[in-house]
Amino acid sequence: MPWPEPLVITCIGFSVLGILCIAFLFQHPDPPVTAIENLFELEANTPVTVDATIATIRYRFHGTTLEIEDQNHVISATSFEILDVNIGQRVRITGKINKTGEQPKIEIKTVVPRD
């Protein structure tokens, strides 16, 4: 005996709803934006996202070092690829702290220009 059509539609609907719920649970939201002054207090390997202004760009043999500033704080962010950013540009940097203390450094994962 074939299944009644409303029951098939209901089963398909619940299956799709279940898949959407699982996908929602496993999505990775953007990490919260951290103020630069808070970077001085974070432990090494802490994931961070920072909105900042590019102060200087220095190219080294193995990559690029950015100095970013916000208010009175200046910190370094290191990357292993050339970044398409300019001095004075507002950026959002996502990465992790790889040095703590007076001069924390961020190991960059992404840099996104901001308005």
Secondary structure, 3 states (H helix, E strand, C coil): CCCCHHHHHHHHHHHHHHHHHHHHHCCCCCCCECCHHHHCCCCCCCEEEEEEEEEEEEEECCEEEEEEEECCEEEEEEECCCCCCCCCCEEEEEEEEEECCCCCEEEEEEEEECC
